Amino acid sequence: MQNSDQSPEIRAPVLSEKRTEKKRGVRLWHWAPQRPVFLSVSIYSVIILVATLPTWDVYMWWGHYMLFPVVDVYEISKVWAAQGFGHVPWAPDYCFGYGYPYFTLYGPLGFYVGAVFHFIFGLDYGLATKLSFYSSLYLSGLLIYAFVYVIGSREHWPRPAWWALASASVYALTRYHLTDVFVRDVMGESWAWAALPGVYWGMEVARRRPWPGVLLVSLTYACLLLSHNITALWASIFIAAYPMLTARDFKWPFTVAAGGLLGTAMSAFFWYPALKLSKLTLHSGDVAAMWGTPKGLHTHAIYWRQHFLEALGYGASIPGPNDTLGINLGFAVLICVLLAAFAVFQKGLRAHERQRLVLFLVFTSLILFIMSPQMPWGKTPALLRYLQFPWRLLIFTAFFGAGAAAMASPIIDRWIHPAILTGLAVIFAIPTLPMILMPQVIRKMSPEQLEKWNRRWERKGLYGGSAIQEFLPKWVHGDYLNPKFLEKHPIPENRLTVISGDLMCDSYTHRGAVYEYHYASSVASEARIAVFYWPGWQLRVDRELLPGSVKLDKDGLVSIILPAGSHRAELRYDLSPEGKSARVFSSAAVVVWVSILCGWMFSRWRRASIHFSPT
């Protein structure tokens, strides 16, 4: 037996430290299972981190929309830097500087989130845009987790936290969700994936706690309306049906309706002008011009057999069942639906639980039929045909399919552990990860390079990423966007052309959607500004607003009348009359929302004070 070189006095502290570390490990081992919510959410967080890992070291992945999401975040950030925070309905630098009403008509939520990341953390525009996509992906699963867990804990399901994790993993990692984020590169629809389960979570909270439920429903429904127009329209149908078909009293549907109305009012600053002004554009007010014809919808239908395949392609959607784009139900969702369908006929569910499960399966089946070639799109209201591509409804099959398995968990839990579904969702997502690293990946780009990139694609006819110029004002005539015309007739440096009078411009400043001139003129002069006319332009001379001084030029540009003398003139895009009216409603709704929040928090504080006060 060998003698130790250390004395007992030296070895004692070492042994004590080892015992302490062992005790800590034992305590952690016993503590983790007692905190299933913390543990399951941690596992979900790790899953999403790993899923996004291949894109961490690139400037922006190269999806169908290429770098246009970054360009949009950059444009919003420039306007905010020049004019302050607020809604940005007019993109002044698009269309070779003529401007474009992009965010008047396209859901701005995800781009605003990216711009906020840029301003708060000083992040590069590419990273800020990626973080917006990452946030939508993470929140999508987290909010369906909250939805499932609220129901499961209230109804005493077996392992509610783990079934919530299974639903979150299946929903967040389903094939079409990853296609939207990493292949199609669509910011609006990506945020709709997050907002949809948030509304359902708010509705379930409102069953027992009306005031926090109203707060959640209104906030998440406003986010849904600000995320993606057509997804929000279709989602509203299913959202409205859910409380009407699962209510056990009259109070709950009215509470949900109050939250929905409040959320509608909060987002009115966007959707009301969008509805009113869409008819002033070349295409966005015409469903046929927006590819919403019955023939076009049938062309891009999903054949039933496609749901039993996992496509991993990167290209555009093509007619027929041999589409390689990842527009499938997804194996994980399919397994959830099949398990839930078997569970419907088993004993062990209460009447309201079975009713809710049947509703989720009916919704899933209905959406599958709507996406199929058998859907009679000719008999469908034109407004719903703005969908353009039926496979956009896969967001709903993912939500209701993943939710159905959780609703059937009192039965399915006897057959399999929810961790198996979580594992299957992860396994089926693995083949997607290499697809994220697509060709032409850019690792670094300066703002100047980003502007040049955007100009290059504008010469090819892509403005803000829109291929058919659907948001171009309908009164724009001439070849102002023709690159050859621009070479022969370059835009004046100050974008001003004198039409009548002897106006002389001394200086010019452009910041955001503001064009400032210092000029001198002996007579009242008319000038044309090389920006497209759109309701909302206003002219101030020496800070005094001149109503009626901004008019529509015969070619669709802005024409202004400037008084004689030496003055400072400021042409600014503010808001359309519709936008100003809607802003009042939205501001009032936000005040109501904050008031409800303060009142609810005060009531909780009072109850807590009474409960803990000495008797």
C-alpha positions, -999 to +999 in steps of 0.1 A: +000+000+000+014+034-011+015+063+013-001+096+003+022+127-001-006+149+014-013+152+050-048+145+064-052+183+070-046+190+033-068+162+020-098+170+042-108+203+024-104+186-010-127+157+000-151+182+014-152+202-019-158+169-038-187+160-015-202+195-019-200+193-057-216+159-056-244+172-034-250+201-058-251+177-087-276+155-069-297+185-060-297+197-096-306+162-108-336+162-084-345+198-090-348+197-128-376+171-130-395+192-105-394+222-129-408+207-161-417+241-176-382+255-171-366+223-184-389+219-214-386+255-224-348+252-221-348+222-244-369+241-269-346+270-268-316+248-275-335+232-304-341+266-320-305+277-314-292+246-331-317+250-360-304+285-367-267+278-361-258+274-398-268+310-405-250+327-376-218+336-396-235+349-428-247+384-435-281+371-446-291+338-461-301+339-498-338+330-500-363+338-527-365+374-515-327+376-515-315+406-496-348+426-499-358+420-462-325+437-452-331+465-477-365+471-461-351+472-426-324+496-438-350+519-455-372+520-423-341+527-402-331+556-424-365+572-422-366+568-384-332+583-381-343+613-401-379+618-389-382+599-357-401+567-348-435+560-363-453+542-391-434+544-424-460+541-452-437+557-478-403+543-488-386+574-503-355+557-518-373+530-537-380+532-575-347+552-581-357+577-555-392+583-568-407+566-538-430+536-533-460+531-509-446+497-498-455+497-461-488+514-468-499+481-482-475+454-470-474+442-434-446+460-416-443+442-383-413+420-389-393+448-406-401+472-377-387+446-353-355+444-373-352+482-373-357+482-335-329+457-331-307+480-352-315+511-331-315+496-297-284+474-300-266+492-329-266+460-349-257+458-386-288+457-408-281+421-419-278+409-383-308+430-372-329+414-400-317+379-391-327+385-355-362+394-365-365+361-384-350+342-355-374+359-331-404+350-352-392+314-353-386+312-316-418+329-306-439+307-329-431+276-308-430+295-275-466+308-280-481+275-290-463+261-260-481+287-238-515+279-255-511+241-250-498+245-214-526+268-203-552+242-214-532+212-202-525+225-167-561+237-163-575+203-174-549+182-156-534+165-186-506+140-181-472+158-185-487+191-199-453+208-201-439+180-222-469+179-245-465+217-249-429+211-259-439+185-284-464+209-300-439+237-300-412+216-317-436+202-343-450+236-351-417+255-352-398+229-371-425+218-396-412+217-432-432+246-446-423+269-416-386+264-423-394+270-460-410+303-452-381+315-430-350+301-448-361+293-484-388+318-493-373+344-469-406+361-463-407+383-432-444+390-431-455+353-431-428+344-407-442+367-381-477+355-388-465+320-376-458+336-342-489+358-339-514+330-347-508+308-316-505+340-296-541+348-303-552+313-293-532+315-261-549+348-253-583+333-259-577+304-235-564+328-209-596+348-213-617+318-203-607+322-166-591+356-165-609+381-187-587+411-183-553+395-190-570+376-218-583+408-234-548+422-232-532+392-248-558+387-275-557+424-285-519+426-286-514+394-305-543+400-329-529+434-337-495+418-344-513+393-367-529+421-387-496+439-390-477+408-400-492+395-433-524+406-449-539+375-464-527+352-436-544+375-411-576+375-432-578+337-433-567+334-397-595+357-386-621+331-399-606+303-377-601+326-348-637+337-348-650+302-352-630+288-322-648+306-293-682+302-310-678+264-314-661+256-280-678+281-256-696+268-226-711+302-217-718+335-234-694+356-215-662+341-230-670+348-267-678+384-259-646+388-239-626+374-269-646+397-293-637+427-271-600+418-273-603+413-311-620+446-316-593+463-294-565+447-314-583+457-347-584+493-335-548+492-324-536+482-358-560+504-378-532+528-386-520+502-411-549+481-423-575+509-429-553+530-452-542+497-469-578+489-477-588+524-488-556+532-509-550+498-525-574+508-554-550+537-562-522+512-573-516+494-605-524+459-592-529+455-555-566+465-558-572+439-585-574+403-573-568+389-608-537+411-613-524+397-580-525+361-593-558+355-575-576+338-604-593+304-599-570+290-626-539+303-610-549+289-576-557+255-591-523+256-608-505+258-575-527+234-556-512+207-533-520+172-545-530+148-518-500+125-524-476+154-518-485+154-481-468+119-478-435+133-492-409+156-478-397+179-505-364+197-498-361+219-529-351+255-532-367+266-564-401+282-571-434+265-569-443+247-602-476+233-614-484+196-607-475+172-579-438+171-586-430+203-569-397+203-551-403+233-529-410+224-493-447+229-494-458+197-476-479+190-445-447+176-429-442+141-415-443+153-379-476+171-384-490+141-403-481+118-374-498+142-350-529+142-370-531+104-374-525+099-336-552+125-328-576+109-353-572+075-336-576+091-302-610+106-310-626+072-309-610+061-276-624+064-241-609+088-217-619+122-231-645+144-215-672+158-238-657+193-242-622+178-247-635+155-275-654+184-291-623+206-292-602+177-306-628+171-333-628+208-341-590+208-346-592+178-369-621+192-389-601+225-393-571+205-405-591+184-429-609+215-443-577+233-449-562+203-467-593+202-490-590+240-496-554+235-507-563+205-530-571+205-567-607+198-558-613+232-542-639+252-562-621+285-562-645+300-588-672+300-561-650+316-535-653+353-526-626+373-545-612+387-513-602+352-502-585+346-535-558+372-527-542+341-511-524+336-545-509+302-535-531+277-516-500+262-499-498+294-478-525+278-457-500+252-445-495+275-415-529+264-403-524+227-408-492+230-388-510+248-360-541+227-358-522+194-365-497+200-338-524+213-315-546+182-322-520+159-308-518+179-276-556+180-273-556+142-275-528+138-250-550+122-223-552+093-247-520+094-267-499+097-235-508+060-229-492+051-261-461+072-265-441+098-245-444+133-259-406+134-260-408+110-289-428+135-310-403+162-301-375+139-313-393+131-345-399+168-352-361+174-347-352+144-369-374+155-398-360+190-396-324+179-399-324+175-438-335+211-440-305+225-422-280+221-451-305+238-473-302+269-452-266+274-466-277+284-501-256+296-530-244+332-532-242+336-495-228+370-485-208+373-453-205+411-451-220+441-467-218+478-460-249+501-463-234+516-494-230+482-510-266+474-499-279+505-517-259+495-549-273+460-547-309+474-545-303+497-574-290+469-595-322+449-589-344+479-595-330+481-630-344+446-634-378+458-622-378+446-586-389+474-562-389+464-525-389+428-537-422+430-555-419+414-590-450+430-607-448+465-592-482+458-576-479+489-554-469+514-581-494+544-582-518+539-611-513+574-624-476+570-630-470+574-668-438+576-689-405+557-687-393+571-654-384+536-642-368+526-675-330+524-670-323+535-706-346+565-701-328+574-669-295+573-687-307+598-713-327+619-689-309+618-656-328+629-625-317+664-613-295+662-583-320+682-562-349+664-580-365+698-589-375+711-623-389+746-627-421+745-648-430+782-647-415+813-630-379+822-623-372+801-592-336+796-583-326+770-558-298+779-535-295+747-514-311+713-512-313+687-484-329+653-485-334+633-453-359+604-451-392+615-468-383+652-464-370+674-493-359+708-482-351+737-505-338+773-500-349+793-530-354+828-544-381+838-569-395+872-581-428+856-590-449+827-578-433+796-595-444+761-603-419+733-599-420+695-605-404+673-579-391+639-591-411+619-566-443+599-573-475+615-561-494+597-533-520+610-509-501+624-479-476+649-494-476+683-478-457+715-484-445+740-458-429+774-466-410+789-437-426+763-415-461+774-425-483+747-441-497+756-475-529+735-481-536+727-517-501+736-529-492+700-537-508+686-568-507+655-591-486+661-622-498+648-655-471+621-655-478+611-619-451+632-602-455+659-575-462+694-586-458+723-561-466+760-562-440+782-544-447+818-535-424+847-546-396+858-524-367+841-506-379+812-486-373+778-471-396+752-486-401+717-472-419+690-491-426+661-467-445+629-468-466+627-437-497+606-438-527+602-461-561+615-448-571+579-443-538+573-423-544+603-401-579+592-393-568+557-385-539+570-364-565+586-341-583+553-336-551+534-330-538+560-305-571+559-286-570+520-286-534+520-273-545+543-245-574+519-237-550+490-237-525+507-214-554+517-191-566+481-189-531+469-182-526+495-154-560+487-139-553+450-139-519+454-124-533+477-097-561+452-088-535+424-085-513+447-063-543+455-040-553+418-037-517+409-029-515+438-003-547+426+014-535+390+014-502+398+030-513+425+053-511+417+091-544+410+107 
